[in-house]
Amino acid sequence: MGEAAFLDTGVVLGVCFRDDTHHRRCQQYLDKHAGPLLISDHVEDEYLNREPSLAEEIADGVFTHIDRLQRSSYEGQLDSMDTSQIRQELISGSNPASATLTAFYKGSLPNFILFTDIISRLRDLARDIEQTAIEKRTALLNQVEIWEREAAYSDIDDQIGAIPWDDRRICLDAHDVATVKAELVELATTNPTDLVDNGYRELIVEKTAIEDVVSVAKGSKV
């Protein structure tokens, strides 16, 4: 593992949003990485642009679950068996808030709770989704260094031109870190299609100062 880890936007999203497909793998990567963590100002901008819409999508998932719950046969006082059944029966894998909802029902609910109290707590959960993401982002930014690249590296840009621009720009940012700081840099991504597969990893390692490119996407081997 490289001394420094440069995180692409997908990794930051994966850490900050529990419902992101790659959340567990991204968090594991950060927990295991002993060296410094970096993101670029481009990564920060991309994340900030996507954060509100993702938070809204997850909150909508919670409200969809509330609607489904209100149309169910559950009512009155519920026990832990009831809430376990709700978790198993009324949270679909296609719900964008499925991980958040599962954690909610597995979490700190009392053994006995009124149906109306569950609805109220779920509404609070939906309202707090964006704030929770902001808090996680703030905590992550306290761990990372935000890097601003000044050089264009036009020659390298041309040599890795097969890579889509948004991902290529991240490569140039990570290359700049390795060049300016003169240390080993590993680029971590949740997008193996555009940064690892089809020979892109080999191309990046050959043409830039990046030591390695690793995928922390779900299903990849870290």
PyMOL commands that place a pseudoatom at each C-alpha (Angstrom):
pseudoatom trace, name=CA, resn=MET, resi=1, chain=A, elem=C, hetatm=0, pos=[0.000, 0.000, 0.000]
pseudoatom trace, name=CA, resn=GLY, resi=2, chain=A, elem=C, hetatm=0, pos=[1.375, 3.410, -0.956]
pseudoatom trace, name=CA, resn=GLU, resi=3, chain=A, elem=C, hetatm=0, pos=[2.527, 5.846, 1.691]
pseudoatom trace, name=CA, resn=ALA, resi=4, chain=A, elem=C, hetatm=0, pos=[-0.183, 8.319, 0.722]
pseudoatom trace, name=CA, resn=ALA, resi=5, chain=A, elem=C, hetatm=0, pos=[-3.700, 7.514, -0.483]
pseudoatom trace, name=CA, resn=PHE, resi=6, chain=A, elem=C, hetatm=0, pos=[-5.362, 9.842, -2.949]
pseudoatom trace, name=CA, resn=LEU, resi=7, chain=A, elem=C, hetatm=0, pos=[-9.147, 9.350, -2.805]
pseudoatom trace, name=CA, resn=ASP, resi=8, chain=A, elem=C, hetatm=0, pos=[-11.403, 9.855, -5.797]
pseudoatom trace, name=CA, resn=THR, resi=9, chain=A, elem=C, hetatm=0, pos=[-14.901, 11.296, -5.445]
pseudoatom trace, name=CA, resn=GLY, resi=10, chain=A, elem=C, hetatm=0, pos=[-16.538, 7.883, -5.274]
pseudoatom trace, name=CA, resn=VAL, resi=11, chain=A, elem=C, hetatm=0, pos=[-14.501, 6.925, -2.224]
pseudoatom trace, name=CA, resn=VAL, resi=12, chain=A, elem=C, hetatm=0, pos=[-15.496, 10.123, -0.419]
pseudoatom trace, name=CA, resn=LEU, resi=13, chain=A, elem=C, hetatm=0, pos=[-19.162, 9.483, -1.264]
pseudoatom trace, name=CA, resn=GLY, resi=14, chain=A, elem=C, hetatm=0, pos=[-18.795, 5.894, -0.107]
pseudoatom trace, name=CA, resn=VAL, resi=15, chain=A, elem=C, hetatm=0, pos=[-17.445, 6.944, 3.264]
pseudoatom trace, name=CA, resn=CYS, resi=16, chain=A, elem=C, hetatm=0, pos=[-19.993, 9.696, 3.879]
pseudoatom trace, name=CA, resn=PHE, resi=17, chain=A, elem=C, hetatm=0, pos=[-23.149, 7.853, 2.786]
pseudoatom trace, name=CA, resn=ARG, resi=18, chain=A, elem=C, hetatm=0, pos=[-24.071, 4.620, 4.554]
pseudoatom trace, name=CA, resn=ASP, resi=19, chain=A, elem=C, hetatm=0, pos=[-26.396, 3.738, 1.658]
pseudoatom trace, name=CA, resn=ASP, resi=20, chain=A, elem=C, hetatm=0, pos=[-23.665, 3.998, -0.963]
pseudoatom trace, name=CA, resn=THR, resi=21, chain=A, elem=C, hetatm=0, pos=[-23.028, 0.601, -2.568]
pseudoatom trace, name=CA, resn=HIS, resi=22, chain=A, elem=C, hetatm=0, pos=[-19.343, 0.804, -1.692]
pseudoatom trace, name=CA, resn=HIS, resi=23, chain=A, elem=C, hetatm=0, pos=[-19.682, 2.207, 1.840]
pseudoatom trace, name=CA, resn=ARG, resi=24, chain=A, elem=C, hetatm=0, pos=[-18.299, -0.790, 3.733]
pseudoatom trace, name=CA, resn=ARG, resi=25, chain=A, elem=C, hetatm=0, pos=[-15.333, -1.276, 1.426]
pseudoatom trace, name=CA, resn=CYS, resi=26, chain=A, elem=C, hetatm=0, pos=[-14.440, 2.432, 1.434]
pseudoatom trace, name=CA, resn=GLN, resi=27, chain=A, elem=C, hetatm=0, pos=[-14.585, 2.621, 5.217]
pseudoatom trace, name=CA, resn=GLN, resi=28, chain=A, elem=C, hetatm=0, pos=[-12.459, -0.515, 5.533]
pseudoatom trace, name=CA, resn=TYR, resi=29, chain=A, elem=C, hetatm=0, pos=[-9.870, 0.990, 3.208]
pseudoatom trace, name=CA, resn=LEU, resi=30, chain=A, elem=C, hetatm=0, pos=[-9.593, 4.156, 5.282]
pseudoatom trace, name=CA, resn=ASP, resi=31, chain=A, elem=C, hetatm=0, pos=[-9.468, 2.184, 8.533]
pseudoatom trace, name=CA, resn=LYS, resi=32, chain=A, elem=C, hetatm=0, pos=[-6.589, 0.045, 7.249]
pseudoatom trace, name=CA, resn=HIS, resi=33, chain=A, elem=C, hetatm=0, pos=[-4.574, 2.824, 5.611]
pseudoatom trace, name=CA, resn=ALA, resi=34, chain=A, elem=C, hetatm=0, pos=[-1.828, 4.060, 7.897]
pseudoatom trace, name=CA, resn=GLY, resi=35, chain=A, elem=C, hetatm=0, pos=[-0.435, 6.788, 5.640]
pseudoatom trace, name=CA, resn=PRO, resi=36, chain=A, elem=C, hetatm=0, pos=[-1.712, 10.290, 4.875]
pseudoatom trace, name=CA, resn=LEU, resi=37, chain=A, elem=C, hetatm=0, pos=[-4.986, 10.750, 2.989]
pseudoatom trace, name=CA, resn=LEU, resi=38, chain=A, elem=C, hetatm=0, pos=[-5.471, 13.340, 0.257]
pseudoatom trace, name=CA, resn=ILE, resi=39, chain=A, elem=C, hetatm=0, pos=[-8.208, 14.620, -2.003]
pseudoatom trace, name=CA, resn=SER, resi=40, chain=A, elem=C, hetatm=0, pos=[-8.027, 17.403, -4.568]
pseudoatom trace, name=CA, resn=ASP, resi=41, chain=A, elem=C, hetatm=0, pos=[-10.100, 20.542, -4.749]
pseudoatom trace, name=CA, resn=HIS, resi=42, chain=A, elem=C, hetatm=0, pos=[-11.734, 18.926, -7.804]
pseudoatom trace, name=CA, resn=VAL, resi=43, chain=A, elem=C, hetatm=0, pos=[-12.815, 15.936, -5.716]
pseudoatom trace, name=CA, resn=GLU, resi=44, chain=A, elem=C, hetatm=0, pos=[-14.165, 18.248, -3.029]
pseudoatom trace, name=CA, resn=ASP, resi=45, chain=A, elem=C, hetatm=0, pos=[-16.143, 20.244, -5.616]
pseudoatom trace, name=CA, resn=GLU, resi=46, chain=A, elem=C, hetatm=0, pos=[-17.573, 17.106, -7.222]
pseudoatom trace, name=CA, resn=TYR, resi=47, chain=A, elem=C, hetatm=0, pos=[-18.622, 15.775, -3.829]
pseudoatom trace, name=CA, resn=LEU, resi=48, chain=A, elem=C, hetatm=0, pos=[-20.283, 19.024, -2.782]
pseudoatom trace, name=CA, resn=ASN, resi=49, chain=A, elem=C, hetatm=0, pos=[-22.204, 19.107, -6.058]
pseudoatom trace, name=CA, resn=ARG, resi=50, chain=A, elem=C, hetatm=0, pos=[-23.540, 15.598, -5.541]
pseudoatom trace, name=CA, resn=GLU, resi=51, chain=A, elem=C, hetatm=0, pos=[-24.127, 15.593, -1.782]
pseudoatom trace, name=CA, resn=PRO, resi=52, chain=A, elem=C, hetatm=0, pos=[-27.525, 17.417, -1.692]
pseudoatom trace, name=CA, resn=SER, resi=53, chain=A, elem=C, hetatm=0, pos=[-29.149, 15.307, -4.422]
pseudoatom trace, name=CA, resn=LEU, resi=54, chain=A, elem=C, hetatm=0, pos=[-27.921, 12.050, -2.895]
pseudoatom trace, name=CA, resn=ALA, resi=55, chain=A, elem=C, hetatm=0, pos=[-29.155, 13.088, 0.545]
pseudoatom trace, name=CA, resn=GLU, resi=56, chain=A, elem=C, hetatm=0, pos=[-32.536, 13.961, -0.955]
pseudoatom trace, name=CA, resn=GLU, resi=57, chain=A, elem=C, hetatm=0, pos=[-32.711, 10.599, -2.737]
pseudoatom trace, name=CA, resn=ILE, resi=58, chain=A, elem=C, hetatm=0, pos=[-32.032, 8.725, 0.506]
pseudoatom trace, name=CA, resn=ALA, resi=59, chain=A, elem=C, hetatm=0, pos=[-34.524, 10.863, 2.458]
pseudoatom trace, name=CA, resn=ASP, resi=60, chain=A, elem=C, hetatm=0, pos=[-37.133, 10.114, -0.211]
pseudoatom trace, name=CA, resn=GLY, resi=61, chain=A, elem=C, hetatm=0, pos=[-36.384, 6.434, 0.353]
pseudoatom trace, name=CA, resn=VAL, resi=62, chain=A, elem=C, hetatm=0, pos=[-37.191, 6.833, 4.039]
pseudoatom trace, name=CA, resn=PHE, resi=63, chain=A, elem=C, hetatm=0, pos=[-40.473, 8.598, 3.219]
pseudoatom trace, name=CA, resn=THR, resi=64, chain=A, elem=C, hetatm=0, pos=[-41.325, 5.818, 0.746]
pseudoatom trace, name=CA, resn=HIS, resi=65, chain=A, elem=C, hetatm=0, pos=[-40.820, 3.326, 3.565]
pseudoatom trace, name=CA, resn=ILE, resi=66, chain=A, elem=C, hetatm=0, pos=[-43.030, 5.416, 5.867]
pseudoatom trace, name=CA, resn=ASP, resi=67, chain=A, elem=C, hetatm=0, pos=[-45.799, 5.362, 3.269]
pseudoatom trace, name=CA, resn=ARG, resi=68, chain=A, elem=C, hetatm=0, pos=[-45.478, 1.612, 2.895]
pseudoatom trace, name=CA, resn=LEU, resi=69, chain=A, elem=C, hetatm=0, pos=[-45.508, 1.156, 6.664]
pseudoatom trace, name=CA, resn=GLN, resi=70, chain=A, elem=C, hetatm=0, pos=[-48.619, 3.294, 7.072]
pseudoatom trace, name=CA, resn=ARG, resi=71, chain=A, elem=C, hetatm=0, pos=[-50.421, 1.142, 4.500]
pseudoatom trace, name=CA, resn=SER, resi=72, chain=A, elem=C, hetatm=0, pos=[-49.474, -2.049, 6.348]
pseudoatom trace, name=CA, resn=SER, resi=73, chain=A, elem=C, hetatm=0, pos=[-51.458, -3.849, 9.063]
pseudoatom trace, name=CA, resn=TYR, resi=74, chain=A, elem=C, hetatm=0, pos=[-49.129, -2.750, 11.864]
pseudoatom trace, name=CA, resn=GLU, resi=75, chain=A, elem=C, hetatm=0, pos=[-50.657, -0.510, 14.536]
pseudoatom trace, name=CA, resn=GLY, resi=76, chain=A, elem=C, hetatm=0, pos=[-50.738, 0.198, 18.273]
pseudoatom trace, name=CA, resn=GLN, resi=77, chain=A, elem=C, hetatm=0, pos=[-47.873, -1.029, 20.430]
pseudoatom trace, name=CA, resn=LEU, resi=78, chain=A, elem=C, hetatm=0, pos=[-45.210, -3.053, 18.659]
pseudoatom trace, name=CA, resn=ASP, resi=79, chain=A, elem=C, hetatm=0, pos=[-42.618, -5.367, 20.149]
pseudoatom trace, name=CA, resn=SER, resi=80, chain=A, elem=C, hetatm=0, pos=[-39.142, -6.340, 18.955]
pseudoatom trace, name=CA, resn=MET, resi=81, chain=A, elem=C, hetatm=0, pos=[-40.552, -9.204, 16.881]
pseudoatom trace, name=CA, resn=ASP, resi=82, chain=A, elem=C, hetatm=0, pos=[-42.813, -6.749, 15.056]
pseudoatom trace, name=CA, resn=THR, resi=83, chain=A, elem=C, hetatm=0, pos=[-39.978, -4.357, 14.272]
pseudoatom trace, name=CA, resn=SER, resi=84, chain=A, elem=C, hetatm=0, pos=[-37.821, -7.267, 13.109]
pseudoatom trace, name=CA, resn=GLN, resi=85, chain=A, elem=C, hetatm=0, pos=[-40.604, -8.369, 10.765]
pseudoatom trace, name=CA, resn=ILE, resi=86, chain=A, elem=C, hetatm=0, pos=[-40.970, -4.809, 9.463]
pseudoatom trace, name=CA, resn=ARG, resi=87, chain=A, elem=C, hetatm=0, pos=[-37.249, -4.754, 8.693]
pseudoatom trace, name=CA, resn=GLN, resi=88, chain=A, elem=C, hetatm=0, pos=[-37.439, -8.066, 6.859]
pseudoatom trace, name=CA, resn=GLU, resi=89, chain=A, elem=C, hetatm=0, pos=[-40.721, -7.509, 5.024]
pseudoatom trace, name=CA, resn=LEU, resi=90, chain=A, elem=C, hetatm=0, pos=[-41.002, -3.797, 4.290]
pseudoatom trace, name=CA, resn=ILE, resi=91, chain=A, elem=C, hetatm=0, pos=[-37.475, -2.746, 3.259]
pseudoatom trace, name=CA, resn=SER, resi=92, chain=A, elem=C, hetatm=0, pos=[-36.763, -3.631, -0.345]
pseudoatom trace, name=CA, resn=GLY, resi=93, chain=A, elem=C, hetatm=0, pos=[-33.256, -3.839, -1.754]
pseudoatom trace, name=CA, resn=SER, resi=94, chain=A, elem=C, hetatm=0, pos=[-34.204, -1.250, -4.366]
pseudoatom trace, name=CA, resn=ASN, resi=95, chain=A, elem=C, hetatm=0, pos=[-34.944, 1.372, -1.716]
pseudoatom trace, name=CA, resn=PRO, resi=96, chain=A, elem=C, hetatm=0, pos=[-32.058, 3.896, -1.801]
pseudoatom trace, name=CA, resn=ALA, resi=97, chain=A, elem=C, hetatm=0, pos=[-32.285, 4.155, 1.999]
pseudoatom trace, name=CA, resn=SER, resi=98, chain=A, elem=C, hetatm=0, pos=[-32.225, 0.405, 2.649]
pseudoatom trace, name=CA, resn=ALA, resi=99, chain=A, elem=C, hetatm=0, pos=[-28.957, 0.448, 4.633]
pseudoatom trace, name=CA, resn=THR, resi=100, chain=A, elem=C, hetatm=0, pos=[-30.066, 3.420, 6.747]
pseudoatom trace, name=CA, resn=LEU, resi=101, chain=A, elem=C, hetatm=0, pos=[-33.456, 1.816, 7.421]
pseudoatom trace, name=CA, resn=THR, resi=102, chain=A, elem=C, hetatm=0, pos=[-31.921, -1.548, 8.310]
pseudoatom trace, name=CA, resn=ALA, resi=103, chain=A, elem=C, hetatm=0, pos=[-29.559, 0.152, 10.766]
pseudoatom trace, name=CA, resn=PHE, resi=104, chain=A, elem=C, hetatm=0, pos=[-32.526, 2.071, 12.211]
pseudoatom trace, name=CA, resn=TYR, resi=105, chain=A, elem=C, hetatm=0, pos=[-34.449, -1.094, 13.028]
pseudoatom trace, name=CA, resn=LYS, resi=106, chain=A, elem=C, hetatm=0, pos=[-31.357, -2.933, 14.267]
pseudoatom trace, name=CA, resn=GLY, resi=107, chain=A, elem=C, hetatm=0, pos=[-30.314, 0.015, 16.393]
pseudoatom trace, name=CA, resn=SER, resi=108, chain=A, elem=C, hetatm=0, pos=[-31.628, 1.608, 19.545]
pseudoatom trace, name=CA, resn=LEU, resi=109, chain=A, elem=C, hetatm=0, pos=[-35.372, 1.011, 19.248]
pseudoatom trace, name=CA, resn=PRO, resi=110, chain=A, elem=C, hetatm=0, pos=[-36.865, -0.090, 22.587]
pseudoatom trace, name=CA, resn=ASN, resi=111, chain=A, elem=C, hetatm=0, pos=[-38.343, -3.570, 22.938]
pseudoatom trace, name=CA, resn=PHE, resi=112, chain=A, elem=C, hetatm=0, pos=[-41.818, -2.027, 23.006]
pseudoatom trace, name=CA, resn=ILE, resi=113, chain=A, elem=C, hetatm=0, pos=[-42.721, 1.055, 20.985]
pseudoatom trace, name=CA, resn=LEU, resi=114, chain=A, elem=C, hetatm=0, pos=[-45.880, 2.671, 19.681]
pseudoatom trace, name=CA, resn=PHE, resi=115, chain=A, elem=C, hetatm=0, pos=[-46.423, 2.564, 15.934]
pseudoatom trace, name=CA, resn=THR, resi=116, chain=A, elem=C, hetatm=0, pos=[-46.880, 6.344, 15.928]
pseudoatom trace, name=CA, resn=ASP, resi=117, chain=A, elem=C, hetatm=0, pos=[-43.513, 6.760, 17.654]
pseudoatom trace, name=CA, resn=ILE, resi=118, chain=A, elem=C, hetatm=0, pos=[-41.783, 4.737, 14.931]
pseudoatom trace, name=CA, resn=ILE, resi=119, chain=A, elem=C, hetatm=0, pos=[-43.347, 6.955, 12.268]
pseudoatom trace, name=CA, resn=SER, resi=120, chain=A, elem=C, hetatm=0, pos=[-42.173, 10.053, 14.141]
pseudoatom trace, name=CA, resn=ARG, resi=121, chain=A, elem=C, hetatm=0, pos=[-38.627, 8.699, 14.495]
pseudoatom trace, name=CA, resn=LEU, resi=122, chain=A, elem=C, hetatm=0, pos=[-38.509, 7.783, 10.817]
pseudoatom trace, name=CA, resn=ARG, resi=123, chain=A, elem=C, hetatm=0, pos=[-39.553, 11.300, 9.845]
pseudoatom trace, name=CA, resn=ASP, resi=124, chain=A, elem=C, hetatm=0, pos=[-36.781, 12.696, 12.057]
pseudoatom trace, name=CA, resn=LEU, resi=125, chain=A, elem=C, hetatm=0, pos=[-34.367, 10.259, 10.401]
pseudoatom trace, name=CA, resn=ALA, resi=126, chain=A, elem=C, hetatm=0, pos=[-35.350, 11.503, 6.937]
pseudoatom trace, name=CA, resn=ARG, resi=127, chain=A, elem=C, hetatm=0, pos=[-34.915, 15.137, 7.963]
pseudoatom trace, name=CA, resn=ASP, resi=128, chain=A, elem=C, hetatm=0, pos=[-31.449, 14.391, 9.391]
pseudoatom trace, name=CA, resn=ILE, resi=129, chain=A, elem=C, hetatm=0, pos=[-30.036, 12.568, 6.340]
pseudoatom trace, name=CA, resn=GLU, resi=130, chain=A, elem=C, hetatm=0, pos=[-28.280, 15.588, 4.849]
pseudoatom trace, name=CA, resn=GLN, resi=131, chain=A, elem=C, hetatm=0, pos=[-27.028, 16.811, 8.216]
pseudoatom trace, name=CA, resn=THR, resi=132, chain=A, elem=C, hetatm=0, pos=[-25.603, 13.349, 8.924]
pseudoatom trace, name=CA, resn=ALA, resi=133, chain=A, elem=C, hetatm=0, pos=[-23.786, 13.410, 5.584]
pseudoatom trace, name=CA, resn=ILE, resi=134, chain=A, elem=C, hetatm=0, pos=[-22.418, 16.879, 6.351]
pseudoatom trace, name=CA, resn=GLU, resi=135, chain=A, elem=C, hetatm=0, pos=[-21.124, 15.676, 9.722]
pseudoatom trace, name=CA, resn=LYS, resi=136, chain=A, elem=C, hetatm=0, pos=[-19.417, 12.662, 8.115]
pseudoatom trace, name=CA, resn=ARG, resi=137, chain=A, elem=C, hetatm=0, pos=[-17.920, 14.869, 5.430]
pseudoatom trace, name=CA, resn=THR, resi=138, chain=A, elem=C, hetatm=0, pos=[-16.609, 17.279, 8.081]
pseudoatom trace, name=CA, resn=ALA, resi=139, chain=A, elem=C, hetatm=0, pos=[-15.059, 14.398, 10.012]
pseudoatom trace, name=CA, resn=LEU, resi=140, chain=A, elem=C, hetatm=0, pos=[-13.418, 13.067, 6.849]
pseudoatom trace, name=CA, resn=LEU, resi=141, chain=A, elem=C, hetatm=0, pos=[-12.058, 16.487, 5.874]
pseudoatom trace, name=CA, resn=ASN, resi=142, chain=A, elem=C, hetatm=0, pos=[-10.374, 16.615, 9.269]
pseudoatom trace, name=CA, resn=GLN, resi=143, chain=A, elem=C, hetatm=0, pos=[-8.446, 13.484, 8.226]
pseudoatom trace, name=CA, resn=VAL, resi=144, chain=A, elem=C, hetatm=0, pos=[-7.430, 14.508, 4.723]
pseudoatom trace, name=CA, resn=GLU, resi=145, chain=A, elem=C, hetatm=0, pos=[-5.276, 17.116, 3.049]
pseudoatom trace, name=CA, resn=ILE, resi=146, chain=A, elem=C, hetatm=0, pos=[-6.986, 19.021, 0.235]
pseudoatom trace, name=CA, resn=TRP, resi=147, chain=A, elem=C, hetatm=0, pos=[-4.584, 19.418, -2.688]
pseudoatom trace, name=CA, resn=GLU, resi=148, chain=A, elem=C, hetatm=0, pos=[-4.677, 22.130, -5.363]
pseudoatom trace, name=CA, resn=ARG, resi=149, chain=A, elem=C, hetatm=0, pos=[-2.814, 21.382, -8.568]
pseudoatom trace, name=CA, resn=GLU, resi=150, chain=A, elem=C, hetatm=0, pos=[-1.229, 24.256, -10.479]
pseudoatom trace, name=CA, resn=ALA, resi=151, chain=A, elem=C, hetatm=0, pos=[0.573, 22.431, -13.320]
pseudoatom trace, name=CA, resn=ALA, resi=152, chain=A, elem=C, hetatm=0, pos=[-1.394, 21.304, -16.386]
pseudoatom trace, name=CA, resn=TYR, resi=153, chain=A, elem=C, hetatm=0, pos=[0.808, 18.297, -17.319]
pseudoatom trace, name=CA, resn=SER, resi=154, chain=A, elem=C, hetatm=0, pos=[-0.380, 18.523, -20.927]
pseudoatom trace, name=CA, resn=ASP, resi=155, chain=A, elem=C, hetatm=0, pos=[2.012, 15.805, -22.116]
pseudoatom trace, name=CA, resn=ILE, resi=156, chain=A, elem=C, hetatm=0, pos=[0.748, 13.304, -19.557]
pseudoatom trace, name=CA, resn=ASP, resi=157, chain=A, elem=C, hetatm=0, pos=[-2.828, 14.378, -20.229]
pseudoatom trace, name=CA, resn=ASP, resi=158, chain=A, elem=C, hetatm=0, pos=[-2.296, 13.415, -23.886]
pseudoatom trace, name=CA, resn=GLN, resi=159, chain=A, elem=C, hetatm=0, pos=[-0.686, 10.078, -22.993]
pseudoatom trace, name=CA, resn=ILE, resi=160, chain=A, elem=C, hetatm=0, pos=[-3.614, 8.973, -20.809]
pseudoatom trace, name=CA, resn=GLY, resi=161, chain=A, elem=C, hetatm=0, pos=[-6.192, 10.545, -23.103]
pseudoatom trace, name=CA, resn=ALA, resi=162, chain=A, elem=C, hetatm=0, pos=[-8.174, 7.286, -23.427]
pseudoatom trace, name=CA, resn=ILE, resi=163, chain=A, elem=C, hetatm=0, pos=[-9.417, 7.801, -19.867]
pseudoatom trace, name=CA, resn=PRO, resi=164, chain=A, elem=C, hetatm=0, pos=[-12.602, 9.929, -19.552]
pseudoatom trace, name=CA, resn=TRP, resi=165, chain=A, elem=C, hetatm=0, pos=[-11.828, 13.535, -18.610]
pseudoatom trace, name=CA, resn=ASP, resi=166, chain=A, elem=C, hetatm=0, pos=[-13.271, 13.639, -15.075]
pseudoatom trace, name=CA, resn=ASP, resi=167, chain=A, elem=C, hetatm=0, pos=[-11.244, 10.569, -14.107]
pseudoatom trace, name=CA, resn=ARG, resi=168, chain=A, elem=C, hetatm=0, pos=[-8.198, 11.739, -16.060]
pseudoatom trace, name=CA, resn=ARG, resi=169, chain=A, elem=C, hetatm=0, pos=[-8.248, 15.018, -14.122]
pseudoatom trace, name=CA, resn=ILE, resi=170, chain=A, elem=C, hetatm=0, pos=[-8.163, 13.054, -10.871]
pseudoatom trace, name=CA, resn=CYS, resi=171, chain=A, elem=C, hetatm=0, pos=[-5.168, 11.116, -12.189]
pseudoatom trace, name=CA, resn=LEU, resi=172, chain=A, elem=C, hetatm=0, pos=[-3.364, 14.386, -12.937]
pseudoatom trace, name=CA, resn=ASP, resi=173, chain=A, elem=C, hetatm=0, pos=[-4.149, 15.625, -9.432]
pseudoatom trace, name=CA, resn=ALA, resi=174, chain=A, elem=C, hetatm=0, pos=[-2.738, 12.440, -7.873]
pseudoatom trace, name=CA, resn=HIS, resi=175, chain=A, elem=C, hetatm=0, pos=[0.293, 12.625, -10.176]
pseudoatom trace, name=CA, resn=ASP, resi=176, chain=A, elem=C, hetatm=0, pos=[0.905, 16.179, -9.004]
pseudoatom trace, name=CA, resn=VAL, resi=177, chain=A, elem=C, hetatm=0, pos=[0.836, 15.062, -5.370]
pseudoatom trace, name=CA, resn=ALA, resi=178, chain=A, elem=C, hetatm=0, pos=[3.400, 12.355, -6.080]
pseudoatom trace, name=CA, resn=THR, resi=179, chain=A, elem=C, hetatm=0, pos=[5.590, 14.758, -8.048]
pseudoatom trace, name=CA, resn=VAL, resi=180, chain=A, elem=C, hetatm=0, pos=[5.493, 17.735, -5.699]
pseudoatom trace, name=CA, resn=LYS, resi=181, chain=A, elem=C, hetatm=0, pos=[5.581, 15.820, -2.426]
pseudoatom trace, name=CA, resn=ALA, resi=182, chain=A, elem=C, hetatm=0, pos=[8.071, 13.265, -3.809]
pseudoatom trace, name=CA, resn=GLU, resi=183, chain=A, elem=C, hetatm=0, pos=[6.432, 10.314, -2.118]
pseudoatom trace, name=CA, resn=LEU, resi=184, chain=A, elem=C, hetatm=0, pos=[4.588, 7.172, -3.106]
pseudoatom trace, name=CA, resn=VAL, resi=185, chain=A, elem=C, hetatm=0, pos=[0.925, 7.800, -3.907]
pseudoatom trace, name=CA, resn=GLU, resi=186, chain=A, elem=C, hetatm=0, pos=[-1.799, 5.220, -4.337]
pseudoatom trace, name=CA, resn=LEU, resi=187, chain=A, elem=C, hetatm=0, pos=[-4.977, 6.266, -6.140]
pseudoatom trace, name=CA, resn=ALA, resi=188, chain=A, elem=C, hetatm=0, pos=[-8.083, 4.695, -4.582]
pseudoatom trace, name=CA, resn=THR, resi=189, chain=A, elem=C, hetatm=0, pos=[-11.242, 4.537, -6.669]
pseudoatom trace, name=CA, resn=THR, resi=190, chain=A, elem=C, hetatm=0, pos=[-14.739, 3.086, -6.751]
pseudoatom trace, name=CA, resn=ASN, resi=191, chain=A, elem=C, hetatm=0, pos=[-14.716, 3.306, -10.552]
pseudoatom trace, name=CA, resn=PRO, resi=192, chain=A, elem=C, hetatm=0, pos=[-12.637, 0.384, -11.807]
pseudoatom trace, name=CA, resn=THR, resi=193, chain=A, elem=C, hetatm=0, pos=[-14.183, 0.591, -15.283]
pseudoatom trace, name=CA, resn=ASP, resi=194, chain=A, elem=C, hetatm=0, pos=[-12.492, 3.920, -16.064]
pseudoatom trace, name=CA, resn=LEU, resi=195, chain=A, elem=C, hetatm=0, pos=[-9.408, 3.720, -13.852]
pseudoatom trace, name=CA, resn=VAL, resi=196, chain=A, elem=C, hetatm=0, pos=[-8.413, 0.070, -13.441]
pseudoatom trace, name=CA, resn=ASP, resi=197, chain=A, elem=C, hetatm=0, pos=[-9.908, -2.187, -16.097]
pseudoatom trace, name=CA, resn=ASN, resi=198, chain=A, elem=C, hetatm=0, pos=[-9.046, -2.350, -19.808]
pseudoatom trace, name=CA, resn=GLY, resi=199, chain=A, elem=C, hetatm=0, pos=[-5.393, -1.685, -19.100]
pseudoatom trace, name=CA, resn=TYR, resi=200, chain=A, elem=C, hetatm=0, pos=[-6.032, 1.735, -17.559]
pseudoatom trace, name=CA, resn=ARG, resi=201, chain=A, elem=C, hetatm=0, pos=[-4.264, 0.835, -14.317]
pseudoatom trace, name=CA, resn=GLU, resi=202, chain=A, elem=C, hetatm=0, pos=[-1.140, -0.183, -16.232]
pseudoatom trace, name=CA, resn=LEU, resi=203, chain=A, elem=C, hetatm=0, pos=[-1.381, 2.957, -18.399]
pseudoatom trace, name=CA, resn=ILE, resi=204, chain=A, elem=C, hetatm=0, pos=[-1.651, 5.223, -15.359]
pseudoatom trace, name=CA, resn=VAL, resi=205, chain=A, elem=C, hetatm=0, pos=[1.238, 3.580, -13.520]
pseudoatom trace, name=CA, resn=GLU, resi=206, chain=A, elem=C, hetatm=0, pos=[3.411, 3.728, -16.645]
pseudoatom trace, name=CA, resn=LYS, resi=207, chain=A, elem=C, hetatm=0, pos=[2.687, 7.309, -17.682]
pseudoatom trace, name=CA, resn=THR, resi=208, chain=A, elem=C, hetatm=0, pos=[2.296, 9.069, -14.311]
pseudoatom trace, name=CA, resn=ALA, resi=209, chain=A, elem=C, hetatm=0, pos=[4.131, 9.180, -10.988]
pseudoatom trace, name=CA, resn=ILE, resi=210, chain=A, elem=C, hetatm=0, pos=[1.247, 7.321, -9.306]
pseudoatom trace, name=CA, resn=GLU, resi=211, chain=A, elem=C, hetatm=0, pos=[2.554, 4.158, -7.632]
pseudoatom trace, name=CA, resn=ASP, resi=212, chain=A, elem=C, hetatm=0, pos=[-0.631, 2.123, -7.973]
pseudoatom trace, name=CA, resn=VAL, resi=213, chain=A, elem=C, hetatm=0, pos=[-4.372, 2.327, -8.642]
pseudoatom trace, name=CA, resn=VAL, resi=214, chain=A, elem=C, hetatm=0, pos=[-6.646, 0.214, -6.450]
pseudoatom trace, name=CA, resn=SER, resi=215, chain=A, elem=C, hetatm=0, pos=[-10.377, -0.374, -6.629]
pseudoatom trace, name=CA, resn=VAL, resi=216, chain=A, elem=C, hetatm=0, pos=[-12.327, -0.334, -3.379]
pseudoatom trace, name=CA, resn=ALA, resi=217, chain=A, elem=C, hetatm=0, pos=[-15.597, -0.912, -5.205]
pseudoatom trace, name=CA, resn=LYS, resi=218, chain=A, elem=C, hetatm=0, pos=[-17.892, -3.594, -3.874]
pseudoatom trace, name=CA, resn=GLY, resi=219, chain=A, elem=C, hetatm=0, pos=[-16.769, -6.915, -5.260]
pseudoatom trace, name=CA, resn=SER, resi=220, chain=A, elem=C, hetatm=0, pos=[-13.184, -5.792, -5.907]
pseudoatom trace, name=CA, resn=LYS, resi=221, chain=A, elem=C, hetatm=0, pos=[-10.158, -7.162, -4.131]
pseudoatom trace, name=CA, resn=VAL, resi=222, chain=A, elem=C, hetatm=0, pos=[-8.360, -4.472, -2.125]
for i in range(1, 222): cmd.bond("trace and resi %d" % i, "trace and resi %d" % (i + 1))
show_as sticks, trace
zoom trace
